[in-house]
Amino acid sequence: LLLCFMFVVILFTFLSSVPALTATLRCVSDRQRSFALGIQWIVVRTLGSIPGPIAFGSMIDKSCLLWQDQCGEQGSCYVYQNSAMS
């Protein structure tokens, strides 16, 4: 099931990147094409790499069963629920 899902995600990622590149190259003047492509890839990489670790960190924190207590503050996780992690 995971492999099928990853295949679909990767397929749609590559299917959408070529039309975005073509649209950028057609809509921007010749002198600004390299700048437009640079801005496009900065936006794509920023949106693709910042939310991912935050979402995975939140998911890992939600699967914790026993938290360490340090002076009344939440510390590290001692025990994770394996089924929630998977």
Residue pairs with C-beta under 8 A, 6 or more apart in sequence:
20 40
21 37
21 40
24 33
24 36
24 37
24 40
25 33
25 37
28 36
60 77
60 80
60 85
61 77
62 84
63 80
63 81
63 84
63 85
64 77
64 78
64 79
64 80
64 81
65 77
65 78
65 79
65 80
65 81
66 77
66 78
66 79
67 74
67 75
67 76
67 77
67 78
68 74
68 75
68 76
68 77
68 78
69 75
